[in-house]
Structure formats: C-alpha cells, structure tokens
C-alpha cells in the first residue's frame, strides 16, 4: 500500500530553488521510506536513486522509470555501501549520527545536501521522543564542515503533515 503523505513543502521548495540555477543530473533519497520525495522528483523527470532498508516500501513505487532503488541497511556495514556522488542528497526523518560523514561524502562538488529531521523539542508533539532520535540544538548546522556553505537553516515548529519540531538544512558543497 502506498503511503499517501505528500512530499515536504520545504524539500520541494528547496529543490525548485536549486534546480532553477543548477543543472541537476543525479539525486539520492536516503532512507526514503515509501518514496514520497523520490516519486515527486521522478515525476518531474529527475533520475533518482532511492535507498531504504524496507524492501516492501521500496516495492510500492519502483515501477517508475526514473527511479533506481536499492534495499540497504545503512546502519549495519563495516563499510559504507554507496560509492557514488550526487548533485542533490535528500535526507528526511532519518537520524543515525554515525552516518553523518558518509552522507556528507555523497554530495558532489557544487552539489547540495537537503536534510530535514526531528530535533529536541519534538517530544512535546509526538514521536520520536527518545533523545537518540532527536537532533540537539543546531546540530545539523554543526555537522557540516569547511567543504560546505550553509544556504538555509531552520529550527522550529512545523505544522504539516503534523505539528512537530524539526531542523532543516540546505548546504552547498564547495570543496572536495
């Protein structure tokens, strides 16, 4: 069964801003779940690599010709299984701190990281509530290193699809 949640308006807006000014060939949707962002982008004729641990979720949308999917457990590898670079790396509602460096390394030079996930404060509104699944104050801002320039950052309440407390970041990779 396909999840009927629409793509994040913030993600859509950021992608539109980036694609207006940049030639985009490759996009990866990390921990994509039911693929709401993958499907949206594929329907806009972008080539998308969709990664998730749950094959049943991937199977609900991988008939799209613009989507290549891979069922991977990104948290159970002695080595990082993705050895490619992408123009846009999208991460939504996924947090596994040990993979921050690996996720940053997926971004091509002059490419973009678009990251949106829950942070401290969300425990008032719903799941996740456990601290290990919530970003610390401004943590997304602090994970980027000198290879990246932060283009946009937000930390606060989000009302759609449900009231939650999140951090959102767009960073451009300016050096390898």
N, C-alpha and C positions, 0 to 999 in steps of 0.2 A: 504494500500500500504506500502510495506517495504521500509524503508529508506536505501539507498544503500551506506551510508558512512561506510568506513572500520573502524575497531577499531583503537584507537590511538596507534601508534607505540610505544610511550613511555610506555603506560599502558601494552601493550603486552610484551615489553622487561622486565619491572619490574616484571610482573607475572612470566615470564620464569626464571628470576634470583632467585626469591623466591622459586618457585616450584622445582628447581634443588636441593635445600638444605633443604627443609622442606616438611613434609607430610601435605598436604592440604586436608581437608575434607569439609569445608564449606566456601562459598564465597557469599557475598551480593553485588549487584549492585544497589546503591541508586540513585533514580531519573534517572532511566535507559533509559527513552525515548523509542526509537524503539529497544533498546536492543543490540546495536552493540557489546558491551563487553560481555553481557550475552550469546549471541549466539556463539560468538567466544569461550568462555570458556566452554560452554556446549558441543560444537562440539569437544573439547579436553577431553571430559568425566569428567569434573568437575561438581559437583552439585551446582547450582546457585539459589539463591533467588533474584528475580528481583522485585524492588519496583518502582512504578511510580504513579502519580496522574491521568494519562490519560489511561483509560481502552482501548480505541481504539488502542493506540500504543502498549500496552501490548498484546493485542489480535493478533497482527501481527506475533508474534514469540513464543507464549506459547505452541505450539504443540510439542515442543522439550521435550523429556522425562527427561532430566537433568535440566529442569528449573521449579521452582515453582514461581508463580508470585502472587503479591498482589497489588491491587489498593488502595493506601493510600495517603491521603493528610497529609504530614509530617509537614505542617505549620499551621494546624488548630486543634490542640489537646491540651487538658489540661494535658494530659499525653502522653508520648512517646509510640507509638503503637507497637514497635518492642522490644520484651523481650528476645532476643537470643544473643549469642556471635558467632563471625565468625573468621575463620583463616585469611581471606582477606576481607577487606571492600574497595570497589571501589566507588569513587565519581568523576564524570566528568561533568563539566559545570553546576554545581549546587552550589548556594550560598544562604544560609539562616542562618545568623550568630547565631540566637537563637538556632540552632540545632547543633552547633559545639560540645558541650559537649555530646549530645546524640549520635552523630556519633562516637566520640572517645570511648564511652562506648560500642559500638558494637564489638570492637576488643577484641578477646580473648587474654589472656596472651600468649606471644610468637607469636601473630598474627601481621598482618600488615595492616596499613592504606595506601592506594594509592589514592591520591587526585590530581586532575588536574582541574583548572578553571581559568577564566579570571581575570586580575588584572589591576590596574591603568596603563594607557598607551595604553590599548586596544581601547580607544575611537578614536584613530587615524586611526584604521583599520576597524572598523565596530561595530556591536552590540555584547555584550551590551556596552552602552556608559554611562549609568547613574551610578553615584558613588556607590549607594547602591548595585549594582550588580557586582562591581569590588572590588577585594581584595586590601587592602592597601599594601604598600611596605613590603615584607617579612611576611605578615600576616599569611600565612599557617604555617610558621616556628614557629610563636609565639603562635598558638592555642594549640600546643602540650604541655603537662605538664610533670612533672618528671616521669610519668609512661611510657613515650615513649623516644626512642632514634631515632634521625633522621638519616636515612640511605642515603637519597638522596634528594636534593632540587635544583630546577632550577627556575629562574625567568627571562623571556626574550621573545624574538620573537620566535614564532612557525610558520612554513610555510605550514603545512599540517593539516587539509584539506584546510585551507585558512590562510593567514597571520593574526596573532593575537598576543596579548601579554598575557602571561599566567604565572601562578605559578604551579609548580608540586612538590609533596612531597611524599616520602615514609618514614614511621616511623614504628618502631617495638615497640610493647607494651612489656615492660619488667617487669611490676608490675601491680597488680590489685589495 
